Amino acid sequence: MDKSPNNERKPIDPAAQTAAGQKSGERPELGTPQAPDHYDPHGKPDADKRIFPAPDNVAAKDKNPVLAQPPEEFLDLTLGKPADVAAGVTAVLKSGQYAWGWDGVGRGTKALLNLNQKDGFDCSSCAWPDPDGERSFAEFCENGAKATASDADTRRADPDFFAKHSLVELSHMTDRDLNNAGRLTHPMVLRPGDTHYRPIAWTDAFRVVADELNALKSPDEALFYTSGKVPNEPAFLYQLFVRQFGTNNLPDCSNMCHESSGSALSPTLGLGKGSVTLDDIHEAEVILIMGQNPGTNHPRMLTALQMAKRNGAKIIAVNPLHEAGLSHFKNPQDFMNPIKAIGTLFGKGTPISDVYLQVRVNGDMGVLRGIMKLLFEADEKAPGTGVIDHAFIKQYTANYDDFVANIRNTSWADIEQLSGLTKDQIKEAADIIATRKKLITCWAMGLTQQKNGVMSIQEIVNLQLMKGAMGIPGAGTCPVRGHSNVQGDRTMGIWERPHKEFLDDLKKEFNFEPPREHGYDTVEAIKAMYEGKTGVFISLGGNFLSASPDTEFVAEGLRKQSLTAFISTKLNRGHLVTGKTSLILPCYTHVDIDMQASGHQFTSCENSMGVVSQNKGVLRPVAGEMLSEVAIISGMAIATLGSKTTANWVGFTENYDTIRDAISRVIPGFDNFNEKIRKPGGFYLPNGPRERNFTTENGKANFSVTEMVQHQLEPGQLVLMTIRSHDQFNTTIYDYNDRYRGVYNERRVIFMNAQDMAERGIAEKGLVNITSHFEGQQRRLEKFIAIPYNIPRGNTAAYYPEANPLVPVASVAYISNTPTSKYVVITVEPVGELVAA
């Protein structure tokens, strides 16, 4: 936990800030206490670096009749022209198609009109923030509509469904069809030797969990995974249950996505979160977007970028693939404005990127080094013109001289080799940045899942600091999170490496001694399962199997567990690859009305910019026996801990205000939680970097000296990055199309540079086998369809989870231990067949 200086000033609610006419970055009321993000500023020096045997991905489907990988059968691929405009009329039609097609007009419309509203519920997909002030009646994007339609689905995967389909049959369904089976409605159990899940009473299910946990030789033989969609209140209870049970084995999805961000930001700025607000995006003069595809993964961000452009901002995109959302944007809201509607309908919409740098995979660090070298040159030619903010550097930072020497000693040959860009190309971006002060850098998993991810983000911080672009309106760092509450879960203590201060406060509140030894992160948990060091795996949301690297390695570990238990809303492949006994425990979604003894309950979520707001369901749950996440966690805790627990689990379940009262006494920044969360729009958490208050160990913002590692490839080798399609959120597949990239009705594809294809004798739509190479190991996948695409030479891309079996479990980012899903060394060989046009 970050050390938090005492300060009596408290955060105020966003609505009050707007009413007071305050601008972004000018919020003295926010105070200086740091909300804990639980990032260790020293990284993870004790991470397990061992190499494990590579699984046989090809033979696995014959060895295990229950498939861990999606089925290999091709669909009916059609290729179109990649789009250069995002959203528009098609996005509106798609939103309605999903909402009304799955949920009915009345139910679907009610859900969408309450989505992301101040008195409604939080979208279960991305964590992009909502406006502080007025919100439109349609405060959602196409992919948010898909996620909500899926959550509100009236179809039911009930006991009759499971009676009809064995695990083997279910595993041969596509991931889309598993999701489309409908909402999970009843607790189900798979007993040793069973072929089908069968119904089980809730009390019996909790007893199964308790018996298996209490039979372990040590609490550290259990793993408790968390997905980022879990709201604050159940997340807090989950970590409390786990720590009262006696372990810190709390791997989570942050370990696989933005762990690199926290590892870079905490020691440099004092907080492992971003420093900007939505208003800052609107005010920025320059927005640098790196390793991010907002058109598909964070579509509402495009509205903020559009507003920034209309206010005069310049946008620089750094990405290996040309993405529609970084090119042009047609805002569906503009159709409601008669003046803008015609241009939006018939034109190309708003141009987004002024400069588009098509960097090599893992080469972003070279781009940043090049920009900073050029800024030094510009500052020397025109001293005193503000290219570099020397006054800010002198007052607020440390380690500047060492940083300068490191950048100056970097050769342009190394920069161009790593980035794949010329000095002149990089100069286009540097020239824009040189003359402007208000700079925001945004990034996502395109950076965090690189080998160089942590160092690349440290270089982002270096760039922001040398410009003095921290703690002023329109400037700062912006890691763009994925799942709705992935940032809030970490704030609530979902972390395997808790800080002493957090554990001390937990001990004081609940009168027990929490475990102090660090637990397993996600990669370490996978290895522990594989080695048989654990016996119970419990997942609160998510699809651990399909989200993790090295799919068959993970599957082998899961099969070694005595118990696997999944708290879930929809069926996914992760429920099918199980331990000897397995449970499916169905829970409510964000959109469901949650009625408990004290009435209609609500939870809360924290968005990417540190605003905590209400999440209150509006739809009657479909028929079944689902429970809230809070009720399920409390049921497991009561059954498992018995008289040993010091928490009032029944009281927590009956009234979620009691959970928030406990949070207010444990987590800094959440004082008066129940009062502040009821204000429309919620409240901001304290954020030191936003106010130039850097609570690092030396009290300064620290420049970093990083090593620009060049990864050498052997002849014929390429680099693969895994990506999402447009009809996908995380591991949830809504359909088989990726219309922005011109791919329809297929997912088993690999995007390649046309010259790379020609060199290997690969034709368009030719079938290829892919082999990944790591530390002398090989992992192989067969029969992917090659598609020529605008991607740098030597680079390729493929969808996950299909390509996840190629990602070695031991291939991780330096420092953060994040799987390198954006840097997989591969070779590609043609099979000699073509898929029919």
C-alpha positions in Angstrom: 0.0 0.0 0.0 1.3 3.5 -0.8 2.2 5.5 2.3 -0.6 8.0 2.8 0.2 11.4 4.5 -2.6 12.7 6.7 -4.6 15.5 5.3 -8.0 16.6 6.4 -9.1 17.7 2.9 -11.4 15.1 1.3 -12.5 14.3 -2.2 -15.7 15.9 -3.3 -18.3 14.5 -5.8 -17.8 15.2 -9.5 -21.2 16.9 -9.9 -20.1 19.5 -7.3 -16.8 20.1 -9.1 -18.6 20.7 -12.3 -21.2 23.0 -10.7 -18.4 25.0 -9.1 -16.9 25.6 -12.5 -13.6 23.9 -11.6 -11.4 22.7 -14.4 -9.7 19.3 -14.6 -6.5 19.2 -12.6 -7.6 22.2 -10.4 -9.1 20.3 -7.5 -7.6 21.3 -4.1 -10.5 19.5 -2.5 -9.2 16.2 -3.6 -6.5 16.3 -0.9 -3.3 14.4 -0.9 -3.9 11.0 0.8 -3.3 8.1 -1.6 -6.0 5.5 -2.2 -4.1 2.3 -1.9 -3.4 0.5 -5.2 -1.2 -2.2 -3.6 1.6 -2.0 -6.1 5.0 -2.8 -4.7 7.4 -0.1 -5.9 10.2 -2.7 -5.9 8.6 -4.9 -8.5 8.6 -8.7 -8.1 12.2 -9.8 -7.5 11.2 -13.2 -6.3 9.1 -14.2 -9.3 9.6 -17.8 -10.4 11.8 -17.8 -13.5 11.8 -21.6 -14.1 11.1 -23.1 -17.5 8.5 -25.8 -17.7 8.0 -28.5 -20.4 6.0 -27.3 -23.4 2.6 -29.1 -23.8 1.8 -30.9 -27.0 -1.0 -28.6 -28.3 -1.8 -30.7 -31.3 -2.1 -34.1 -29.6 -4.0 -32.6 -26.6 -7.4 -32.8 -28.4 -6.9 -36.6 -28.8 -5.5 -37.2 -25.3 -8.3 -35.2 -23.6 -11.8 -35.6 -25.1 -12.9 -32.4 -23.2 -11.3 -29.7 -25.4 -9.4 -26.9 -23.6 -8.9 -25.1 -26.9 -11.7 -23.9 -29.2 -12.7 -26.4 -31.8 -10.7 -26.3 -35.0 -13.5 -26.5 -37.6 -13.6 -23.6 -40.0 -16.7 -21.6 -40.4 -17.1 -19.7 -43.7 -14.5 -17.0 -44.0 -15.4 -13.9 -46.0 -12.9 -11.0 -46.4 -13.8 -7.4 -46.9 -11.9 -4.1 -47.0 -10.6 -3.0 -43.6 -12.5 0.0 -42.3 -11.1 3.4 -41.8 -14.1 4.8 -39.9 -15.3 3.6 -36.5 -18.9 3.5 -35.2 -21.5 5.4 -37.3 -24.9 4.0 -38.3 -23.7 0.4 -38.2 -22.7 0.7 -34.5 -26.2 1.9 -33.7 -27.9 -0.9 -35.6 -25.6 -3.5 -34.0 -26.4 -2.2 -30.6 -30.1 -2.6 -31.2 -29.6 -6.0 -32.8 -28.0 -7.4 -29.7 -30.1 -5.6 -27.1 -33.5 -6.3 -28.7 -32.6 -9.6 -30.3 -31.5 -11.3 -27.1 -33.5 -9.5 -24.5 -36.7 -8.2 -26.2 -37.5 -4.6 -27.0 -38.8 -3.7 -23.6 -36.2 -5.4 -21.5 -33.4 -4.4 -23.9 -34.4 -0.8 -24.1 -34.7 -0.5 -20.3 -31.3 -1.9 -19.8 -29.6 0.4 -22.4 -31.4 3.6 -21.1 -30.0 2.8 -17.5 -26.5 1.8 -18.7 -23.8 4.1 -17.2 -26.4 6.5 -15.9 -25.9 8.1 -12.5 -28.8 6.2 -11.0 -28.3 3.1 -13.1 -25.7 0.3 -13.5 -22.1 0.2 -14.6 -21.2 -1.4 -17.9 -19.6 -4.8 -17.2 -17.1 -4.3 -20.1 -14.6 -1.5 -20.3 -13.7 0.9 -17.4 -13.7 4.1 -19.5 -15.2 6.9 -17.3 -18.6 8.5 -17.6 -19.0 12.3 -17.8 -19.0 14.1 -14.4 -21.9 16.4 -15.5 -24.7 15.8 -17.9 -24.9 12.4 -19.6 -26.6 11.6 -22.8 -29.6 9.3 -22.8 -27.4 6.7 -24.6 -24.3 6.8 -22.6 -22.9 3.5 -24.0 -21.1 2.2 -27.1 -21.7 -0.8 -29.4 -19.6 -3.2 -27.4 -21.2 -2.0 -24.1 -24.5 -2.8 -25.7 -23.3 -6.3 -26.5 -22.0 -6.9 -23.0 -25.3 -5.6 -21.5 -27.4 -7.7 -23.9 -25.3 -10.7 -22.9 -25.8 -10.0 -19.2 -29.5 -9.4 -19.6 -30.0 -12.5 -21.8 -33.3 -14.3 -21.2 -32.1 -17.6 -22.5 -31.3 -20.1 -19.7 -28.5 -22.6 -19.3 -30.5 -24.5 -16.7 -30.4 -28.0 -15.3 -32.2 -29.4 -18.4 -29.6 -27.9 -20.6 -26.8 -29.6 -18.7 -28.7 -32.9 -18.7 -28.8 -32.8 -22.5 -25.1 -31.9 -23.0 -22.1 -33.8 -21.6 -18.8 -31.9 -21.0 -17.4 -33.5 -24.1 -20.3 -32.2 -26.2 -20.1 -28.7 -24.7 -16.4 -28.5 -25.3 -17.0 -29.1 -29.0 -19.2 -26.0 -29.2 -17.6 -22.7 -30.2 -17.0 -20.1 -27.5 -19.8 -18.0 -29.0 -22.3 -20.8 -28.7 -21.3 -21.5 -25.1 -22.0 -17.9 -24.2 -25.2 -18.0 -26.2 -26.5 -20.9 -24.2 -27.9 -18.3 -21.9 -27.7 -17.3 -18.2 -26.5 -19.9 -15.7 -29.5 -20.4 -13.4 -28.8 -23.1 -10.8 -25.8 -24.3 -8.8 -24.4 -27.3 -10.5 -21.9 -30.0 -9.5 -19.7 -32.4 -11.4 -18.8 -35.3 -9.2 -15.7 -37.5 -9.8 -16.3 -39.7 -12.9 -19.4 -37.8 -14.0 -19.9 -36.8 -17.6 -22.5 -34.2 -16.9 -23.0 -31.3 -14.5 -26.0 -32.0 -12.2 -28.0 -29.7 -9.9 -27.0 -29.2 -6.3 -28.5 -27.3 -3.4 -26.7 -24.1 -2.3 -26.1 -25.4 1.2 -24.6 -28.6 -0.2 -22.5 -26.6 -2.6 -21.1 -24.4 0.2 -20.4 -27.6 2.2 -18.4 -29.1 -0.8 -16.3 -25.9 -0.9 -15.8 -26.0 2.9 -14.9 -29.7 3.1 -12.3 -29.4 0.2 -10.7 -26.2 1.6 -10.5 -27.5 5.2 -9.1 -30.9 4.0 -6.0 -29.1 2.6 -2.7 -29.4 4.5 -2.2 -25.7 4.3 -4.4 -22.7 3.3 -1.6 -22.0 0.7 -2.8 -25.0 -1.3 -5.8 -23.0 -2.4 -6.0 -20.4 -5.2 -8.7 -17.7 -5.3 -8.8 -16.0 -8.7 -10.7 -12.7 -9.4 -12.1 -11.3 -12.7 -12.1 -7.5 -13.2 -15.9 -7.3 -13.5 -16.4 -7.9 -9.8 -17.7 -4.8 -7.9 -16.0 -3.3 -4.9 -18.2 -4.8 -2.2 -17.9 -8.5 -3.2 -14.2 -8.0 -4.0 -13.6 -6.7 -0.5 -15.4 -9.6 1.1 -13.6 -12.1 -1.1 -10.2 -11.0 0.0 -11.4 -10.9 3.6 -12.6 -14.5 3.3 -9.4 -15.6 1.7 -7.2 -13.9 4.3 -9.3 -15.2 7.2 -8.9 -18.7 5.7 -5.2 -18.0 5.9 -3.5 -17.3 2.5 -2.6 -14.4 0.1 -3.1 -16.6 -3.0 -5.2 -14.0 -4.8 -4.1 -14.0 -8.4 -6.2 -11.8 -10.6 -6.7 -10.5 -14.1 -4.5 -7.5 -13.3 -1.6 -9.8 -13.2 -2.2 -10.5 -16.9 -3.0 -7.0 -18.1 -2.0 -3.8 -16.3 0.5 -5.2 -13.8 3.2 -3.6 -15.9 1.6 -0.2 -15.5 1.5 -0.5 -11.7 5.1 -1.8 -11.7 6.2 1.3 -13.7 4.1 4.0 -12.1 4.4 3.2 -8.4 8.2 3.8 -8.1 8.2 6.8 -10.5 5.0 8.7 -9.5 3.9 7.2 -6.2 0.6 5.7 -7.4 0.1 2.7 -9.7 -2.9 4.4 -11.4 -3.4 7.1 -14.0 -3.3 10.7 -13.1 -5.9 12.3 -15.5 -9.6 12.8 -15.6 -12.0 12.8 -18.5 -12.0 16.6 -18.6 -8.2 16.4 -19.0 -8.6 14.5 -22.2 -10.9 17.2 -23.5 -8.4 19.9 -22.6 -5.2 18.2 -23.8 -3.1 19.8 -26.6 -1.5 16.5 -27.5 -2.7 12.9 -26.9 -0.2 10.2 -27.5 -2.0 6.8 -27.9 0.3 3.7 -27.7 -0.6 0.0 -27.9 -4.3 0.6 -27.8 -7.3 0.0 -30.1 -10.0 2.2 -28.7 -12.5 1.6 -31.5 -13.0 -2.0 -30.4 -11.8 -2.2 -26.8 -12.8 1.2 -25.4 -15.2 2.8 -28.0 -16.5 5.5 -25.6 -13.0 6.9 -25.6 -13.6 8.0 -29.2 -16.1 10.6 -28.0 -13.5 12.1 -25.7 -10.9 12.1 -28.5 -13.5 13.7 -30.8 -14.1 16.5 -28.2 -10.3 17.0 -27.8 -9.9 17.3 -31.6 -12.7 19.8 -31.8 -10.8 21.8 -29.0 -7.7 21.8 -31.1 -5.8 18.8 -29.8 -3.2 16.9 -31.9 -3.3 13.1 -31.7 -0.4 10.8 -32.3 -1.1 7.0 -32.7 1.6 4.4 -32.2 0.4 1.0 -33.1 1.5 -1.9 -35.3 -1.9 -2.3 -37.0 -3.9 0.4 -38.6 -7.1 0.5 -36.6 -10.4 2.2 -37.7 -10.9 3.9 -34.4 -7.5 5.6 -34.6 -8.4 6.9 -38.1 -11.9 8.4 -38.2 -14.9 8.4 -35.9 -18.6 8.9 -36.7 -20.2 9.7 -33.3 -23.7 8.2 -33.2 -24.7 11.1 -30.9 -24.1 13.5 -33.8 -27.1 11.9 -35.6 -29.3 13.7 -33.0 -27.9 17.1 -34.1 -29.4 18.4 -37.3 -26.3 20.5 -38.1 -23.9 17.5 -37.7 -26.1 14.7 -38.9 -25.6 15.1 -42.6 -21.9 15.4 -42.5 -21.7 12.4 -40.1 -24.0 10.3 -42.3 -22.3 10.9 -45.6 -18.8 12.0 -44.6 -16.0 10.2 -42.9 -16.7 11.8 -39.5 -13.9 13.2 -37.3 -10.3 12.5 -38.3 -8.6 11.2 -35.1 -4.8 10.7 -35.7 -2.6 13.5 -37.0 0.4 11.2 -37.0 0.2 7.4 -37.2 3.5 5.6 -36.4 3.2 2.0 -37.4 5.7 0.7 -34.9 7.1 -2.9 -34.7 5.7 -5.1 -32.0 7.6 -4.4 -28.8 9.3 -1.3 -30.4 7.4 1.4 -28.6 10.3 2.0 -26.3 12.4 3.0 -29.3 9.7 5.5 -30.4 9.8 7.2 -27.0 13.6 7.3 -26.8 13.6 8.9 -30.3 11.0 11.5 -29.3 13.0 12.5 -26.2 16.3 12.7 -28.1 14.7 15.1 -30.6 13.2 17.2 -27.7 16.7 17.6 -26.3 17.9 18.8 -29.7 15.0 21.2 -30.0 15.6 22.6 -26.5 19.2 23.2 -27.2 18.3 25.1 -30.4 15.7 27.2 -28.7 16.5 27.4 -25.0 13.9 28.9 -22.7 11.0 28.3 -25.1 9.5 25.6 -22.9 10.3 22.5 -25.0 11.6 21.0 -21.7 10.2 22.3 -18.4 13.4 22.7 -16.4 11.6 24.5 -13.5 9.3 21.6 -12.9 12.2 19.1 -13.2 14.2 21.0 -10.6 11.4 21.3 -8.1 9.6 18.0 -8.4 11.9 15.3 -9.8 15.0 13.2 -9.1 17.5 11.3 -11.2 17.2 13.7 -14.2 21.0 13.8 -15.1 21.3 10.0 -15.2 18.2 9.9 -17.4 19.5 12.5 -19.8 22.8 10.7 -20.2 20.9 7.4 -20.9 18.9 9.0 -23.7 21.8 10.9 -25.2 23.8 7.7 -25.3 21.1 5.9 -27.2 22.0 5.6 -30.9 19.6 6.3 -33.7 20.6 3.0 -35.3 19.3 1.2 -32.2 16.1 3.3 -32.1 15.3 2.7 -35.7 16.1 -1.0 -35.4 13.8 -1.5 -32.4 11.0 0.7 -33.6 11.1 -0.1 -37.3 10.7 3.6 -37.9 13.0 6.3 -39.3 14.2 9.3 -37.5 12.1 11.5 -39.8 9.0 9.6 -39.0 9.5 9.9 -35.3 10.3 13.6 -35.8 6.8 14.2 -37.0 5.6 13.3 -33.5 8.4 15.1 -31.7 7.7 18.3 -33.5 4.1 18.3 -32.3 5.0 17.6 -28.7 7.9 20.1 -28.6 5.7 23.2 -28.9 2.9 22.1 -26.6 2.6 21.7 -22.9 -0.5 19.8 -22.2 0.4 16.2 -23.1 -1.5 13.0 -22.2 -0.1 9.6 -23.0 -2.7 6.7 -23.1 -1.8 3.0 -23.3 -3.2 -0.4 -22.9 -2.2 -4.0 -23.3 -0.3 -3.4 -26.5 2.4 -2.1 -24.2 1.8 -3.9 -20.9 2.1 -7.4 -22.4 5.4 -6.8 -24.2 8.7 -8.1 -22.9 9.7 -4.4 -22.5 6.4 -3.3 -21.1 7.4 -1.9 -17.8 10.4 -0.1 -19.2 8.3 1.3 -22.0 5.8 2.8 -19.5 8.7 4.2 -17.5 9.8 6.0 -20.6 6.3 7.4 -21.0 6.7 8.8 -17.4 10.1 10.2 -18.4 8.5 12.0 -21.4 5.7 13.4 -19.2 8.1 14.6 -16.6 10.6 16.3 -19.0 7.6 18.2 -20.4 6.3 19.1 -16.9 3.1 17.5 -18.1 1.9 16.2 -14.7 -0.5 17.8 -12.3 -1.9 20.5 -14.6 -5.2 20.5 -16.5 -5.0 18.5 -19.8 -1.9 16.6 -18.9 -0.8 13.3 -17.3 -0.7 9.6 -17.6 -3.6 7.5 -18.7 -3.4 3.7 -18.5 -6.7 2.6 -20.0 -8.1 -0.4 -18.1 -10.2 -3.1 -19.5 -12.8 -4.7 -17.3 -15.3 -2.5 -15.5 -13.8 -2.7 -12.0 -10.3 -4.2 -12.5 -8.8 -1.1 -10.9 -11.3 -1.1 -8.0 -10.6 -4.8 -7.2 -6.9 -4.0 -6.7 -7.9 -1.0 -4.5 -10.1 -3.4 -2.4 -7.1 -5.6 -1.7 -7.3 -8.2 -4.4 -3.6 -8.7 -4.7 -1.1 -11.5 -3.8 1.5 -9.1 -2.4 -0.4 -7.0 0.3 1.4 -4.2 2.0 1.9 -4.1 5.8 -0.4 -1.1 6.2 -3.3 -2.7 4.5 -3.0 -5.9 6.5 -2.6 -3.9 9.7 -5.9 -2.0 9.0 -7.6 -5.3 8.1 -6.4 -6.8 11.4 -7.7 -3.8 13.4 -11.1 -3.9 11.7 -11.8 -7.6 12.0 -9.6 -8.6 14.9 -7.6 -11.4 13.3 -4.1 -11.9 12.2 -3.9 -11.8 8.3 -1.3 -13.9 6.6 1.8 -11.9 5.8 3.7 -14.1 3.4 3.2 -13.2 -0.3 0.9 -15.5 -2.4 0.9 -16.6 -6.0 0.3 -14.3 -8.9 -1.4 -15.7 -12.0 1.7 -17.1 -13.7 2.9 -18.5 -10.4 -0.5 -20.0 -9.7 -0.5 -21.7 -13.0 2.9 -23.3 -12.3 1.8 -24.3 -8.8 -1.3 -26.1 -10.1 0.8 -27.9 -12.7 3.3 -29.0 -10.1 0.5 -30.3 -7.8 1.2 -27.8 -5.1 -2.4 -26.7 -4.9 -5.7 -28.7 -4.6 -8.5 -26.1 -4.8 -9.1 -23.4 -7.4 -12.0 -20.9 -7.0 -12.7 -18.3 -9.6 -14.8 -15.2 -8.8 -15.9 -14.4 -12.4 -13.9 -14.6 -15.6 -12.6 -17.5 -17.7 -9.2 -18.3 -16.3 -8.5 -21.1 -18.8 -9.1 -19.0 -21.9 -7.6 -15.7 -20.5 -4.3 -17.3 -19.4 -1.3 -18.1 -21.6 -0.2 -21.6 -22.5 -3.8 -23.1 -22.6 -2.9 -26.8 -22.5 -0.4 -26.2 -19.7 -3.1 -24.4 -17.7 -5.6 -27.2 -18.5 -3.3 -29.8 -17.1 -2.9 -27.9 -13.9 -6.7 -27.4 -13.5 -7.3 -31.2 -14.0 -4.9 -31.9 -11.1 -7.1 -30.0 -8.6 -9.3 -31.8 -6.2 -11.9 -29.0 -6.6 -12.6 -26.3 -9.1 -15.4 -23.8 -8.4 -16.6 -21.0 -10.7 -18.8 -18.1 -9.6 -20.2 -17.1 -13.0 -23.1 -15.6 -15.0 -22.6 -17.3 -18.4 -21.1 -20.7 -19.5 -17.6 -20.6 -20.8 -14.9 -23.1 -21.7 -13.2 -22.6 -18.3 -16.1 -24.5 -16.7 -15.5 -27.6 -18.7 -11.8 -28.2 -17.9 -12.1 -29.1 -14.2 -10.7 -30.7 -11.2 -12.0 -34.0 -9.8 -15.0 -32.2 -8.4 -16.3 -29.0 -9.9 -19.0 -26.5 -9.1 -20.7 -23.8 -11.1 -22.2 -21.2 -8.8 -24.5 -18.8 -10.7 -24.5 -15.1 -9.7 -26.3 -11.9 -10.6 -24.9 -9.5 -13.3 -24.6 -5.7 -13.0 -28.0 -5.3 -14.7 -29.9 -7.6 -12.3 -32.0 -6.3 -9.4 -30.3 -7.5 -6.2 -33.0 -7.8 -3.4 -31.8 -8.7 0.1 -33.3 -8.6 3.6 -32.9 -4.8 3.8 -34.2 -4.1 0.3 -32.8 -3.3 -3.2 -29.0 -3.4 -2.9 -26.3 -1.6 -5.0 -22.6 -2.1 -5.3 -19.9 0.2 -6.7 -17.1 0.3 -9.2 -14.0 2.4 -9.8 -13.3 3.5 -13.3 -9.9 4.0 -15.0 -9.7 7.6 -13.7 -10.4 6.9 -10.1 -14.1 7.7 -9.8 -16.1 5.4 -7.6 -19.8 5.3 -8.5 -23.0 3.3 -8.0 -23.9 0.1 -9.7 -27.6 -0.6 -9.2 -29.4 -3.3 -11.2 -32.7 -2.4 -13.0 -33.9 -5.7 -14.5 -35.7 -8.6 -12.7 -33.3 -11.6 -12.9 -34.3 -14.5 -15.1 -36.0 -17.4 -13.4 -33.6 -19.5 -11.4 -31.7 -19.8 -8.2 -28.9 -17.4 -8.7 -27.4 -15.5 -5.7 -25.5 -12.3 -5.5 -21.7 -12.5 -5.4 -21.9 -11.1 -1.9 -24.3 -13.9 -0.8 -22.1 -16.6 -2.4 -18.9 -15.4 -0.9 -20.6 -15.1 2.5 -22.1 -18.6 2.2 -18.6 -20.0 1.4 -17.1 -18.1 4.3 -19.7 -19.2 6.9 -19.4 -22.9 5.8 -15.6 -22.8 5.7 -14.6 -20.7 8.6 -17.3 -21.6 11.1 -16.6 -20.2 14.5 -13.1 -19.0 13.5 -14.5 -16.0 11.6 -14.7 -12.6 13.1 -16.9 -11.1 10.4 -20.6 -10.7 10.3 -21.3 -12.4 7.0 -25.0 -12.6 7.5 -25.1 -8.8 8.2 -23.0 -8.1 5.1 -25.4 -10.1 2.9 -28.5 -8.5 4.3 -27.3 -4.9 3.9 -24.3 -3.9 1.7 -24.0 -0.6 3.6 -22.3 -2.6 6.4 -19.7 -3.7 3.9 -19.1 -0.1 2.9 -18.8 0.9 6.5 -16.0 -1.6 6.9 -14.3 -0.5 3.7 -14.4 3.1 4.9 -12.3 2.1 8.0 -9.8 0.0 6.1 -9.2 1.6 2.7 -7.9 5.3 2.7 -10.0 7.5 0.5 -13.2 5.7 1.3 -14.1 7.7 4.5 -17.9 8.4 4.6 -18.3 5.8 1.8 -22.0 5.3 2.2 -22.6 9.1 2.1 -20.4 9.8 -0.9 -21.4 6.9 -3.0 -25.0 8.1 -2.9 -24.2 11.4 -4.6 -25.0 11.4 -8.3 -21.9 10.4 -10.2 -20.0 9.1 -7.2 -16.7 10.6 -6.0 -13.1 10.9 -6.9 -10.4 9.0 -5.0 -7.4 11.0 -3.9 -4.7 11.1 -6.5 -1.3 12.6 -5.6 0.3 12.8 -9.0 -2.7 14.8 -10.2 -1.7 17.4 -7.7 2.1 17.1 -8.1 2.3 15.3 -4.8 4.5 12.3 -5.4 4.5 9.9 -2.5 7.4 7.8 -3.6 10.1 6.8 -1.2 12.1 10.0 -1.8 9.0 12.2 -2.2 9.9 13.0 -5.8 8.7 12.0 -9.3 11.6 9.8 -10.4 13.1 9.7 -13.9 14.1 6.2 -14.9 17.2 4.8 -16.5 16.0 1.8 -18.5 17.8 -0.7 -20.7 16.5 -0.7 -24.3 16.7 -4.5 -24.9 16.9 -5.6 -28.5 15.4 -9.1 -29.0 17.2 -10.9 -31.8 15.3 -13.3 -34.1 16.7 -16.2 -36.0 16.3 -16.3 -39.8 12.7 -17.0 -40.8 11.2 -16.1 -37.4 8.4 -13.6 -36.9 6.8 -12.0 -33.9 3.1 -12.7 -33.0 0.8 -10.5 -30.9 -2.6 -11.7 -29.8 -5.6 -9.3 -30.3 -9.3 -9.1 -29.9 -11.9 -9.1 -32.7 -14.6 -6.4 -32.8 -17.3 -8.9 -31.7 -15.4 -9.9 -28.6 -14.8 -8.5 -25.1 -12.0 -10.2 -23.2 -12.6 -13.9 -23.7 -16.4 -13.5 -24.4 -17.1 -14.0 -28.0 -20.4 -12.4 -29.2 -20.0 -13.3 -32.9 -17.4 -14.4 -35.4 -17.0 -11.0 -37.2 -14.3 -8.4 -37.0 -15.8 -5.8 -39.4 -13.2 -3.1 -38.8 -10.5 -5.4 -40.1 -12.7 -6.8 -42.8 -12.9 -10.4 -41.4 -16.3 -12.1 -41.3 -17.5 -15.5 -40.0 -14.1 -16.8 -38.9 -11.6 -16.4 -36.0 -8.9 -19.0 -36.8 -6.9 -16.5 -38.8 -3.4 -15.0 -38.7 -2.7 -11.5 -40.1 0.6 -11.3 -42.0 2.6 -8.8 -44.0 2.1 -9.5 -47.7 5.9 -9.7 -48.3 6.4 -12.1 -45.4 3.7 -14.3 -47.0 5.3 -14.2 -50.4 8.7 -15.1 -49.0 7.2 -18.2 -47.5 5.0 -19.2 -50.4 1.8 -18.5 -48.5 -1.2 -17.4 -50.6 -4.2 -15.3 -49.4 -6.5 -17.6 -47.4 -3.7 -20.3 -47.4 -3.6 -22.7 -44.5 -0.6 -22.5 -42.3 0.8 -24.1 -39.2 2.3 -21.9 -36.5 5.1 -22.8 -34.1 6.2 -20.6 -31.2 9.8 -20.7 -30.0 11.0 -20.1 -26.5 14.1 -21.2 -24.7 14.6 -24.1 -27.1 10.9 -25.2 -26.8 8.3 -25.4 -29.5 4.5 -25.0 -29.2 2.5 -25.8 -32.3 -0.9 -25.0 -33.7 -2.3 -26.3 -36.9 -4.4 -24.9 -39.7 -4.8 -21.2 -39.4 -5.9 -19.1 -42.4 -3.3 -16.5 -43.5 -4.7 -13.1 -44.3 -2.5 -10.3 -45.9 -2.8 -7.2 -43.8 -1.2 -3.8 -43.2 1.2 -4.8 -40.5 5.0 -4.2 -40.3 7.3 -6.8 -41.8 8.3 -9.4 -39.3 5.1 -9.0 -37.3 1.9 -11.0 -37.2 -1.3 -11.0 -35.2 -4.0 -13.6 -34.3 -7.0 -13.6 -32.1 -7.1 -14.9 -28.5 -8.0 -17.3 -27.0 -7.3 -19.2 -30.2 -3.6 -18.2 -30.2 -3.1 -18.5 -26.5 -1.6 -22.0 -26.6 1.4 -20.5 -28.4 2.2 -18.1 -25.4 4.7 -19.9 -23.1 3.8 -19.6 -19.5 7.4 -18.7 -18.6 7.6 -15.9 -21.2 6.9 -12.8 -19.1 7.5 -9.1 -19.1 10.5 -7.9 -17.2 9.7 -6.9 -13.6 5.9 -7.3 -13.7 5.7 -11.1 -14.5 2.9 -10.3 -17.0 2.5 -12.9 -19.8 4.0 -11.6 -23.1 0.9 -12.1 -25.2 2.1 -9.2 -27.4 5.5 -10.8 -28.0 5.6 -14.4 -29.1 8.4 -15.6 -31.4 7.0 -17.8 -34.1 7.6 -19.5 -37.5 4.9 -20.0 -40.0 4.8 -22.7 -42.6 2.2 -23.3 -45.4 0.2 -26.4 -45.4 -0.4 -26.2 -49.1 -4.2 -25.9 -49.0 -6.5 -22.9 -49.5 -9.8 -22.2 -47.8 -12.5 -21.8 -50.4 -13.5 -18.2 -51.2 
